[in-house]
Amino acid sequence: DTGVSQDPRHKITKRGQNVTFRCDPISEHNRLYWYRQTLGQGPEFLTYFQNEAQLEKSRLLSDRFSAERPKGSFSTLEIQRTEQGDSAMYLCASSLAFLGVGNEQFFGPGTRLTVL
Amino acid sequence: QKEVEQNSGPLSVPEGAIASLNCTYSDRVSQSFFWYRQYSGKSPELIMSIYSNGDKEDGRFTAQLNKASQYVSLLIRDSQPSDSATYLCAVNRGSQGGSEKLVFGKGMKLTVNP
């Protein structure tokens, strides 16, 4: 399978705990994105990386959220001190950057987080 | 005004009919436009991308873009029960617009009845 992969697929945690999610992009893709989706809504952008550099962050990304892509390959998204409002599907996508328009983003299966 | 708006739906069509999905966007700097299909409990799957005014056809799918009217649509011909899903419209400013994020609408749920 050469698509985007995410781990874990499901995570149940108690309020106040820290959680970390991993995303492995399509191998030749240099851009990696994180989105969050709640029921009945479209995905909302959180952040994106081009290679190792984090180039854009949403105002939605509070201080409790941090993302890394240390070697320009896989990425991790950590949520500290989880709150019930963090319950959502966390989606990772990747794309191949090139000049001009384009930038088709392909999504992984997502990690569903439930905060009790 | 929301950045990307889709008709609230849901939309129900009989098998074999044409399903028409519409989307408007507010950011005139938007350069790239996408339609994603999302089955219940699954992640979004890219089905169409369009960058220039006019029509783009891919099998049973046709995307239409009118930048002057800030309008994107998706037509699904010969609709099949397997097309039943939520369809998400997404727009992107691109590097020229200074942002690579996708901005999504809320989605339109389509049901194709056998």
Interface residues (C-beta under 8 A of the other chain):
Chain A: R31 Y33 Y35 G40 Q41 G42 P43 E44 F45 Y48 L55 E56 S58 M89 L91 A93 S95 A97 L99 G100 V101 G102 N103 E104 Q105 F106 F107 G108 P109 G110
Chain B: V4 Q31 S32 F34 Y36 K42 S43 P44 E45 L46 S49 Y51 L88 A90 N92 G94 S95 Q96 S99 E100 K101 L102 V103 F104 G105 K106 G107
